[in-house]
Amino acid sequence: MAQLIVRNLEEGVKARLQRRASRHGHSMEEEVRDILRNAVRAEEGSTARLGSRLRDRFAGIGLDEHIRELRGEEVRPSIFKKRWSSSTRTCSRLS
């Protein structure tokens, strides 16, 4: 594995890294590795389209419901069953 030495790091930054590592239950070194991994991953993923990034992020959770739009079927607009009354400034349900 490679090693990286960071010189001239401000004491305040070091202290904040230490607190962050403590909150996550890591050593400061492990916390810095996580931060660097996430920064590089975010940079690489930024060129992918949103749908591809969402698919990759949630690929492992499975999908039990049949969602027609995800299968390439036509998207239908939502139908809202409420009516706005400008005179009373209220919203009521339609039966």
Phi and psi restraints in degrees (range 20) as a CNS / XPLOR table:
assign (resid 1 and name C) (resid 2 and name N)
       (resid 2 and name CA) (resid 2 and name C) 1.0 -80.4 20.0 2
assign (resid 2 and name N) (resid 2 and name CA)
       (resid 2 and name C) (resid 3 and name N) 1.0 156.5 20.0 2
assign (resid 2 and name C) (resid 3 and name N)
       (resid 3 and name CA) (resid 3 and name C) 1.0 -119.6 20.0 2
assign (resid 3 and name N) (resid 3 and name CA)
       (resid 3 and name C) (resid 4 and name N) 1.0 151.0 20.0 2
assign (resid 3 and name C) (resid 4 and name N)
       (resid 4 and name CA) (resid 4 and name C) 1.0 -135.4 20.0 2
assign (resid 4 and name N) (resid 4 and name CA)
       (resid 4 and name C) (resid 5 and name N) 1.0 130.0 20.0 2
assign (resid 4 and name C) (resid 5 and name N)
       (resid 5 and name CA) (resid 5 and name C) 1.0 -110.3 20.0 2
assign (resid 5 and name N) (resid 5 and name CA)
       (resid 5 and name C) (resid 6 and name N) 1.0 129.0 20.0 2
assign (resid 5 and name C) (resid 6 and name N)
       (resid 6 and name CA) (resid 6 and name C) 1.0 -109.9 20.0 2
assign (resid 6 and name N) (resid 6 and name CA)
       (resid 6 and name C) (resid 7 and name N) 1.0 116.1 20.0 2
assign (resid 6 and name C) (resid 7 and name N)
       (resid 7 and name CA) (resid 7 and name C) 1.0 -99.5 20.0 2
assign (resid 7 and name N) (resid 7 and name CA)
       (resid 7 and name C) (resid 8 and name N) 1.0 157.4 20.0 2
assign (resid 7 and name C) (resid 8 and name N)
       (resid 8 and name CA) (resid 8 and name C) 1.0 59.2 20.0 2
assign (resid 8 and name N) (resid 8 and name CA)
       (resid 8 and name C) (resid 9 and name N) 1.0 38.1 20.0 2
assign (resid 8 and name C) (resid 9 and name N)
       (resid 9 and name CA) (resid 9 and name C) 1.0 -81.9 20.0 2
assign (resid 9 and name N) (resid 9 and name CA)
       (resid 9 and name C) (resid 10 and name N) 1.0 130.3 20.0 2
assign (resid 9 and name C) (resid 10 and name N)
       (resid 10 and name CA) (resid 10 and name C) 1.0 -62.5 20.0 2
assign (resid 10 and name N) (resid 10 and name CA)
       (resid 10 and name C) (resid 11 and name N) 1.0 144.6 20.0 2
assign (resid 10 and name C) (resid 11 and name N)
       (resid 11 and name CA) (resid 11 and name C) 1.0 -59.7 20.0 2
assign (resid 11 and name N) (resid 11 and name CA)
       (resid 11 and name C) (resid 12 and name N) 1.0 -37.0 20.0 2
assign (resid 11 and name C) (resid 12 and name N)
       (resid 12 and name CA) (resid 12 and name C) 1.0 -63.2 20.0 2
assign (resid 12 and name N) (resid 12 and name CA)
       (resid 12 and name C) (resid 13 and name N) 1.0 -39.3 20.0 2
assign (resid 12 and name C) (resid 13 and name N)
       (resid 13 and name CA) (resid 13 and name C) 1.0 -66.1 20.0 2
assign (resid 13 and name N) (resid 13 and name CA)
       (resid 13 and name C) (resid 14 and name N) 1.0 -43.2 20.0 2
assign (resid 13 and name C) (resid 14 and name N)
       (resid 14 and name CA) (resid 14 and name C) 1.0 -61.4 20.0 2
assign (resid 14 and name N) (resid 14 and name CA)
       (resid 14 and name C) (resid 15 and name N) 1.0 -42.8 20.0 2
assign (resid 14 and name C) (resid 15 and name N)
       (resid 15 and name CA) (resid 15 and name C) 1.0 -64.3 20.0 2
assign (resid 15 and name N) (resid 15 and name CA)
       (resid 15 and name C) (resid 16 and name N) 1.0 -41.6 20.0 2
assign (resid 15 and name C) (resid 16 and name N)
       (resid 16 and name CA) (resid 16 and name C) 1.0 -66.6 20.0 2
assign (resid 16 and name N) (resid 16 and name CA)
       (resid 16 and name C) (resid 17 and name N) 1.0 -38.2 20.0 2
assign (resid 16 and name C) (resid 17 and name N)
       (resid 17 and name CA) (resid 17 and name C) 1.0 -62.2 20.0 2
assign (resid 17 and name N) (resid 17 and name CA)
       (resid 17 and name C) (resid 18 and name N) 1.0 -41.0 20.0 2
assign (resid 17 and name C) (resid 18 and name N)
       (resid 18 and name CA) (resid 18 and name C) 1.0 -64.1 20.0 2
assign (resid 18 and name N) (resid 18 and name CA)
       (resid 18 and name C) (resid 19 and name N) 1.0 -43.0 20.0 2
assign (resid 18 and name C) (resid 19 and name N)
       (resid 19 and name CA) (resid 19 and name C) 1.0 -64.4 20.0 2
assign (resid 19 and name N) (resid 19 and name CA)
       (resid 19 and name C) (resid 20 and name N) 1.0 -42.1 20.0 2
assign (resid 19 and name C) (resid 20 and name N)
       (resid 20 and name CA) (resid 20 and name C) 1.0 -62.6 20.0 2
assign (resid 20 and name N) (resid 20 and name CA)
       (resid 20 and name C) (resid 21 and name N) 1.0 -43.1 20.0 2
assign (resid 20 and name C) (resid 21 and name N)
       (resid 21 and name CA) (resid 21 and name C) 1.0 -61.7 20.0 2
assign (resid 21 and name N) (resid 21 and name CA)
       (resid 21 and name C) (resid 22 and name N) 1.0 -41.3 20.0 2
assign (resid 21 and name C) (resid 22 and name N)
       (resid 22 and name CA) (resid 22 and name C) 1.0 -62.9 20.0 2
assign (resid 22 and name N) (resid 22 and name CA)
       (resid 22 and name C) (resid 23 and name N) 1.0 -42.4 20.0 2
assign (resid 22 and name C) (resid 23 and name N)
       (resid 23 and name CA) (resid 23 and name C) 1.0 -61.0 20.0 2
assign (resid 23 and name N) (resid 23 and name CA)
       (resid 23 and name C) (resid 24 and name N) 1.0 -35.4 20.0 2
assign (resid 23 and name C) (resid 24 and name N)
       (resid 24 and name CA) (resid 24 and name C) 1.0 -91.1 20.0 2
assign (resid 24 and name N) (resid 24 and name CA)
       (resid 24 and name C) (resid 25 and name N) 1.0 -1.3 20.0 2
assign (resid 24 and name C) (resid 25 and name N)
       (resid 25 and name CA) (resid 25 and name C) 1.0 72.9 20.0 2
assign (resid 25 and name N) (resid 25 and name CA)
       (resid 25 and name C) (resid 26 and name N) 1.0 27.6 20.0 2
assign (resid 25 and name C) (resid 26 and name N)
       (resid 26 and name CA) (resid 26 and name C) 1.0 -114.4 20.0 2
assign (resid 26 and name N) (resid 26 and name CA)
       (resid 26 and name C) (resid 27 and name N) 1.0 164.2 20.0 2
assign (resid 26 and name C) (resid 27 and name N)
       (resid 27 and name CA) (resid 27 and name C) 1.0 -74.5 20.0 2
assign (resid 27 and name N) (resid 27 and name CA)
       (resid 27 and name C) (resid 28 and name N) 1.0 162.6 20.0 2
assign (resid 27 and name C) (resid 28 and name N)
       (resid 28 and name CA) (resid 28 and name C) 1.0 -62.9 20.0 2
assign (resid 28 and name N) (resid 28 and name CA)
       (resid 28 and name C) (resid 29 and name N) 1.0 -37.0 20.0 2
assign (resid 28 and name C) (resid 29 and name N)
       (resid 29 and name CA) (resid 29 and name C) 1.0 -62.3 20.0 2
assign (resid 29 and name N) (resid 29 and name CA)
       (resid 29 and name C) (resid 30 and name N) 1.0 -44.5 20.0 2
assign (resid 29 and name C) (resid 30 and name N)
       (resid 30 and name CA) (resid 30 and name C) 1.0 -65.5 20.0 2
assign (resid 30 and name N) (resid 30 and name CA)
       (resid 30 and name C) (resid 31 and name N) 1.0 -38.3 20.0 2
assign (resid 30 and name C) (resid 31 and name N)
       (resid 31 and name CA) (resid 31 and name C) 1.0 -61.9 20.0 2
assign (resid 31 and name N) (resid 31 and name CA)
       (resid 31 and name C) (resid 32 and name N) 1.0 -43.2 20.0 2
assign (resid 31 and name C) (resid 32 and name N)
       (resid 32 and name CA) (resid 32 and name C) 1.0 -64.3 20.0 2
assign (resid 32 and name N) (resid 32 and name CA)
       (resid 32 and name C) (resid 33 and name N) 1.0 -39.9 20.0 2
assign (resid 32 and name C) (resid 33 and name N)
       (resid 33 and name CA) (resid 33 and name C) 1.0 -60.7 20.0 2
assign (resid 33 and name N) (resid 33 and name CA)
       (resid 33 and name C) (resid 34 and name N) 1.0 -43.9 20.0 2
assign (resid 33 and name C) (resid 34 and name N)
       (resid 34 and name CA) (resid 34 and name C) 1.0 -61.3 20.0 2
assign (resid 34 and name N) (resid 34 and name CA)
       (resid 34 and name C) (resid 35 and name N) 1.0 -44.2 20.0 2
assign (resid 34 and name C) (resid 35 and name N)
       (resid 35 and name CA) (resid 35 and name C) 1.0 -60.7 20.0 2
assign (resid 35 and name N) (resid 35 and name CA)
       (resid 35 and name C) (resid 36 and name N) 1.0 -45.1 20.0 2
assign (resid 35 and name C) (resid 36 and name N)
       (resid 36 and name CA) (resid 36 and name C) 1.0 -65.9 20.0 2
assign (resid 36 and name N) (resid 36 and name CA)
       (resid 36 and name C) (resid 37 and name N) 1.0 -42.6 20.0 2
assign (resid 36 and name C) (resid 37 and name N)
       (resid 37 and name CA) (resid 37 and name C) 1.0 -58.6 20.0 2
assign (resid 37 and name N) (resid 37 and name CA)
       (resid 37 and name C) (resid 38 and name N) 1.0 -47.8 20.0 2
assign (resid 37 and name C) (resid 38 and name N)
       (resid 38 and name CA) (resid 38 and name C) 1.0 -64.8 20.0 2
assign (resid 38 and name N) (resid 38 and name CA)
       (resid 38 and name C) (resid 39 and name N) 1.0 -37.5 20.0 2
assign (resid 38 and name C) (resid 39 and name N)
       (resid 39 and name CA) (resid 39 and name C) 1.0 -65.1 20.0 2
assign (resid 39 and name N) (resid 39 and name CA)
       (resid 39 and name C) (resid 40 and name N) 1.0 -43.5 20.0 2
assign (resid 39 and name C) (resid 40 and name N)
       (resid 40 and name CA) (resid 40 and name C) 1.0 -69.6 20.0 2
assign (resid 40 and name N) (resid 40 and name CA)
       (resid 40 and name C) (resid 41 and name N) 1.0 -40.9 20.0 2
assign (resid 40 and name C) (resid 41 and name N)
       (resid 41 and name CA) (resid 41 and name C) 1.0 -62.4 20.0 2
assign (resid 41 and name N) (resid 41 and name CA)
       (resid 41 and name C) (resid 42 and name N) 1.0 -43.1 20.0 2
assign (resid 41 and name C) (resid 42 and name N)
       (resid 42 and name CA) (resid 42 and name C) 1.0 -63.6 20.0 2
assign (resid 42 and name N) (resid 42 and name CA)
       (resid 42 and name C) (resid 43 and name N) 1.0 -38.9 20.0 2
assign (resid 42 and name C) (resid 43 and name N)
       (resid 43 and name CA) (resid 43 and name C) 1.0 -66.8 20.0 2
assign (resid 43 and name N) (resid 43 and name CA)
       (resid 43 and name C) (resid 44 and name N) 1.0 -41.7 20.0 2
assign (resid 43 and name C) (resid 44 and name N)
       (resid 44 and name CA) (resid 44 and name C) 1.0 -67.1 20.0 2
assign (resid 44 and name N) (resid 44 and name CA)
       (resid 44 and name C) (resid 45 and name N) 1.0 -39.9 20.0 2
assign (resid 44 and name C) (resid 45 and name N)
       (resid 45 and name CA) (resid 45 and name C) 1.0 -76.0 20.0 2
assign (resid 45 and name N) (resid 45 and name CA)
       (resid 45 and name C) (resid 46 and name N) 1.0 -14.3 20.0 2
assign (resid 45 and name C) (resid 46 and name N)
       (resid 46 and name CA) (resid 46 and name C) 1.0 -67.2 20.0 2
assign (resid 46 and name N) (resid 46 and name CA)
       (resid 46 and name C) (resid 47 and name N) 1.0 -19.2 20.0 2
assign (resid 46 and name C) (resid 47 and name N)
       (resid 47 and name CA) (resid 47 and name C) 1.0 -83.4 20.0 2
assign (resid 47 and name N) (resid 47 and name CA)
       (resid 47 and name C) (resid 48 and name N) 1.0 -18.4 20.0 2
assign (resid 47 and name C) (resid 48 and name N)
       (resid 48 and name CA) (resid 48 and name C) 1.0 -74.6 20.0 2
assign (resid 48 and name N) (resid 48 and name CA)
       (resid 48 and name C) (resid 49 and name N) 1.0 151.7 20.0 2
assign (resid 48 and name C) (resid 49 and name N)
       (resid 49 and name CA) (resid 49 and name C) 1.0 -72.6 20.0 2
assign (resid 49 and name N) (resid 49 and name CA)
       (resid 49 and name C) (resid 50 and name N) 1.0 158.4 20.0 2
assign (resid 49 and name C) (resid 50 and name N)
       (resid 50 and name CA) (resid 50 and name C) 1.0 -56.4 20.0 2
assign (resid 50 and name N) (resid 50 and name CA)
       (resid 50 and name C) (resid 51 and name N) 1.0 -46.6 20.0 2
assign (resid 50 and name C) (resid 51 and name N)
       (resid 51 and name CA) (resid 51 and name C) 1.0 -59.2 20.0 2
assign (resid 51 and name N) (resid 51 and name CA)
       (resid 51 and name C) (resid 52 and name N) 1.0 -41.1 20.0 2
assign (resid 51 and name C) (resid 52 and name N)
       (resid 52 and name CA) (resid 52 and name C) 1.0 -66.1 20.0 2
assign (resid 52 and name N) (resid 52 and name CA)
       (resid 52 and name C) (resid 53 and name N) 1.0 -40.5 20.0 2
assign (resid 52 and name C) (resid 53 and name N)
       (resid 53 and name CA) (resid 53 and name C) 1.0 -65.7 20.0 2
assign (resid 53 and name N) (resid 53 and name CA)
       (resid 53 and name C) (resid 54 and name N) 1.0 -41.1 20.0 2
assign (resid 53 and name C) (resid 54 and name N)
       (resid 54 and name CA) (resid 54 and name C) 1.0 -64.4 20.0 2
assign (resid 54 and name N) (resid 54 and name CA)
       (resid 54 and name C) (resid 55 and name N) 1.0 -43.8 20.0 2
assign (resid 54 and name C) (resid 55 and name N)
       (resid 55 and name CA) (resid 55 and name C) 1.0 -58.0 20.0 2
assign (resid 55 and name N) (resid 55 and name CA)
       (resid 55 and name C) (resid 56 and name N) 1.0 -46.2 20.0 2
assign (resid 55 and name C) (resid 56 and name N)
       (resid 56 and name CA) (resid 56 and name C) 1.0 -64.7 20.0 2
assign (resid 56 and name N) (resid 56 and name CA)
       (resid 56 and name C) (resid 57 and name N) 1.0 -40.0 20.0 2
assign (resid 56 and name C) (resid 57 and name N)
       (resid 57 and name CA) (resid 57 and name C) 1.0 -66.1 20.0 2
assign (resid 57 and name N) (resid 57 and name CA)
       (resid 57 and name C) (resid 58 and name N) 1.0 -39.2 20.0 2
assign (resid 57 and name C) (resid 58 and name N)
       (resid 58 and name CA) (resid 58 and name C) 1.0 -106.5 20.0 2
assign (resid 58 and name N) (resid 58 and name CA)
       (resid 58 and name C) (resid 59 and name N) 1.0 16.8 20.0 2
assign (resid 58 and name C) (resid 59 and name N)
       (resid 59 and name CA) (resid 59 and name C) 1.0 -60.4 20.0 2
assign (resid 59 and name N) (resid 59 and name CA)
       (resid 59 and name C) (resid 60 and name N) 1.0 -33.4 20.0 2
assign (resid 59 and name C) (resid 60 and name N)
       (resid 60 and name CA) (resid 60 and name C) 1.0 -85.6 20.0 2
assign (resid 60 and name N) (resid 60 and name CA)
       (resid 60 and name C) (resid 61 and name N) 1.0 -6.1 20.0 2
assign (resid 60 and name C) (resid 61 and name N)
       (resid 61 and name CA) (resid 61 and name C) 1.0 -88.2 20.0 2
assign (resid 61 and name N) (resid 61 and name CA)
       (resid 61 and name C) (resid 62 and name N) 1.0 -16.8 20.0 2
assign (resid 61 and name C) (resid 62 and name N)
       (resid 62 and name CA) (resid 62 and name C) 1.0 78.0 20.0 2
assign (resid 62 and name N) (resid 62 and name CA)
       (resid 62 and name C) (resid 63 and name N) 1.0 158.5 20.0 2
assign (resid 62 and name C) (resid 63 and name N)
       (resid 63 and name CA) (resid 63 and name C) 1.0 -139.0 20.0 2
assign (resid 63 and name N) (resid 63 and name CA)
       (resid 63 and name C) (resid 64 and name N) 1.0 113.2 20.0 2
assign (resid 63 and name C) (resid 64 and name N)
       (resid 64 and name CA) (resid 64 and name C) 1.0 -90.9 20.0 2
assign (resid 64 and name N) (resid 64 and name CA)
       (resid 64 and name C) (resid 65 and name N) 1.0 -26.6 20.0 2
assign (resid 64 and name C) (resid 65 and name N)
       (resid 65 and name CA) (resid 65 and name C) 1.0 -86.6 20.0 2
assign (resid 65 and name N) (resid 65 and name CA)
       (resid 65 and name C) (resid 66 and name N) 1.0 149.3 20.0 2
assign (resid 65 and name C) (resid 66 and name N)
       (resid 66 and name CA) (resid 66 and name C) 1.0 -88.8 20.0 2
assign (resid 66 and name N) (resid 66 and name CA)
       (resid 66 and name C) (resid 67 and name N) 1.0 112.0 20.0 2
assign (resid 66 and name C) (resid 67 and name N)
       (resid 67 and name CA) (resid 67 and name C) 1.0 -110.4 20.0 2
assign (resid 67 and name N) (resid 67 and name CA)
       (resid 67 and name C) (resid 68 and name N) 1.0 108.8 20.0 2
assign (resid 67 and name C) (resid 68 and name N)
       (resid 68 and name CA) (resid 68 and name C) 1.0 -55.7 20.0 2
assign (resid 68 and name N) (resid 68 and name CA)
       (resid 68 and name C) (resid 69 and name N) 1.0 -40.4 20.0 2
assign (resid 68 and name C) (resid 69 and name N)
       (resid 69 and name CA) (resid 69 and name C) 1.0 -62.2 20.0 2
assign (resid 69 and name N) (resid 69 and name CA)
       (resid 69 and name C) (resid 70 and name N) 1.0 -31.0 20.0 2
assign (resid 69 and name C) (resid 70 and name N)
       (resid 70 and name CA) (resid 70 and name C) 1.0 -74.4 20.0 2
assign (resid 70 and name N) (resid 70 and name CA)
       (resid 70 and name C) (resid 71 and name N) 1.0 -16.8 20.0 2
assign (resid 70 and name C) (resid 71 and name N)
       (resid 71 and name CA) (resid 71 and name C) 1.0 -98.4 20.0 2
assign (resid 71 and name N) (resid 71 and name CA)
       (resid 71 and name C) (resid 72 and name N) 1.0 10.7 20.0 2
assign (resid 71 and name C) (resid 72 and name N)
       (resid 72 and name CA) (resid 72 and name C) 1.0 89.4 20.0 2
assign (resid 72 and name N) (resid 72 and name CA)
       (resid 72 and name C) (resid 73 and name N) 1.0 7.9 20.0 2
assign (resid 72 and name C) (resid 73 and name N)
       (resid 73 and name CA) (resid 73 and name C) 1.0 -80.3 20.0 2
assign (resid 73 and name N) (resid 73 and name CA)
       (resid 73 and name C) (resid 74 and name N) 1.0 164.0 20.0 2
assign (resid 73 and name C) (resid 74 and name N)
       (resid 74 and name CA) (resid 74 and name C) 1.0 -62.3 20.0 2
assign (resid 74 and name N) (resid 74 and name CA)
       (resid 74 and name C) (resid 75 and name N) 1.0 139.3 20.0 2
assign (resid 74 and name C) (resid 75 and name N)
       (resid 75 and name CA) (resid 75 and name C) 1.0 -86.4 20.0 2
assign (resid 75 and name N) (resid 75 and name CA)
       (resid 75 and name C) (resid 76 and name N) 1.0 128.7 20.0 2
assign (resid 75 and name C) (resid 76 and name N)
       (resid 76 and name CA) (resid 76 and name C) 1.0 -106.0 20.0 2
assign (resid 76 and name N) (resid 76 and name CA)
       (resid 76 and name C) (resid 77 and name N) 1.0 139.8 20.0 2
assign (resid 76 and name C) (resid 77 and name N)
       (resid 77 and name CA) (resid 77 and name C) 1.0 -68.3 20.0 2
assign (resid 77 and name N) (resid 77 and name CA)
       (resid 77 and name C) (resid 78 and name N) 1.0 153.4 20.0 2
assign (resid 77 and name C) (resid 78 and name N)
       (resid 78 and name CA) (resid 78 and name C) 1.0 -70.8 20.0 2
assign (resid 78 and name N) (resid 78 and name CA)
       (resid 78 and name C) (resid 79 and name N) 1.0 148.7 20.0 2
assign (resid 78 and name C) (resid 79 and name N)
       (resid 79 and name CA) (resid 79 and name C) 1.0 -114.6 20.0 2
assign (resid 79 and name N) (resid 79 and name CA)
       (resid 79 and name C) (resid 80 and name N) 1.0 119.1 20.0 2
assign (resid 79 and name C) (resid 80 and name N)
       (resid 80 and name CA) (resid 80 and name C) 1.0 -98.0 20.0 2
assign (resid 80 and name N) (resid 80 and name CA)
       (resid 80 and name C) (resid 81 and name N) 1.0 136.5 20.0 2
assign (resid 80 and name C) (resid 81 and name N)
       (resid 81 and name CA) (resid 81 and name C) 1.0 -106.1 20.0 2
assign (resid 81 and name N) (resid 81 and name CA)
       (resid 81 and name C) (resid 82 and name N) 1.0 46.5 20.0 2
assign (resid 81 and name C) (resid 82 and name N)
       (resid 82 and name CA) (resid 82 and name C) 1.0 -130.0 20.0 2
assign (resid 82 and name N) (resid 82 and name CA)
       (resid 82 and name C) (resid 83 and name N) 1.0 154.8 20.0 2
assign (resid 82 and name C) (resid 83 and name N)
       (resid 83 and name CA) (resid 83 and name C) 1.0 -128.0 20.0 2
assign (resid 83 and name N) (resid 83 and name CA)
       (resid 83 and name C) (resid 84 and name N) 1.0 134.5 20.0 2
assign (resid 83 and name C) (resid 84 and name N)
       (resid 84 and name CA) (resid 84 and name C) 1.0 -93.3 20.0 2
assign (resid 84 and name N) (resid 84 and name CA)
       (resid 84 and name C) (resid 85 and name N) 1.0 130.8 20.0 2
assign (resid 84 and name C) (resid 85 and name N)
       (resid 85 and name CA) (resid 85 and name C) 1.0 -108.5 20.0 2
assign (resid 85 and name N) (resid 85 and name CA)
       (resid 85 and name C) (resid 86 and name N) 1.0 114.0 20.0 2
assign (resid 85 and name C) (resid 86 and name N)
       (resid 86 and name CA) (resid 86 and name C) 1.0 -72.0 20.0 2
assign (resid 86 and name N) (resid 86 and name CA)
       (resid 86 and name C) (resid 87 and name N) 1.0 -26.6 20.0 2
assign (resid 86 and name C) (resid 87 and name N)
       (resid 87 and name CA) (resid 87 and name C) 1.0 -72.5 20.0 2
assign (resid 87 and name N) (resid 87 and name CA)
       (resid 87 and name C) (resid 88 and name N) 1.0 -39.0 20.0 2
assign (resid 87 and name C) (resid 88 and name N)
       (resid 88 and name CA) (resid 88 and name C) 1.0 -101.3 20.0 2
assign (resid 88 and name N) (resid 88 and name CA)
       (resid 88 and name C) (resid 89 and name N) 1.0 -5.9 20.0 2
assign (resid 88 and name C) (resid 89 and name N)
       (resid 89 and name CA) (resid 89 and name C) 1.0 53.7 20.0 2
assign (resid 89 and name N) (resid 89 and name CA)
       (resid 89 and name C) (resid 90 and name N) 1.0 45.6 20.0 2
assign (resid 89 and name C) (resid 90 and name N)
       (resid 90 and name CA) (resid 90 and name C) 1.0 -130.7 20.0 2
assign (resid 90 and name N) (resid 90 and name CA)
       (resid 90 and name C) (resid 91 and name N) 1.0 165.3 20.0 2
assign (resid 90 and name C) (resid 91 and name N)
       (resid 91 and name CA) (resid 91 and name C) 1.0 -118.6 20.0 2
assign (resid 91 and name N) (resid 91 and name CA)
       (resid 91 and name C) (resid 92 and name N) 1.0 127.1 20.0 2
assign (resid 91 and name C) (resid 92 and name N)
       (resid 92 and name CA) (resid 92 and name C) 1.0 -125.2 20.0 2
assign (resid 92 and name N) (resid 92 and name CA)
       (resid 92 and name C) (resid 93 and name N) 1.0 153.2 20.0 2
assign (resid 92 and name C) (resid 93 and name N)
       (resid 93 and name CA) (resid 93 and name C) 1.0 -78.0 20.0 2
assign (resid 93 and name N) (resid 93 and name CA)
       (resid 93 and name C) (resid 94 and name N) 1.0 142.6 20.0 2
assign (resid 93 and name C) (resid 94 and name N)
       (resid 94 and name CA) (resid 94 and name C) 1.0 -91.8 20.0 2
assign (resid 94 and name N) (resid 94 and name CA)
       (resid 94 and name C) (resid 95 and name N) 1.0 144.9 20.0 2
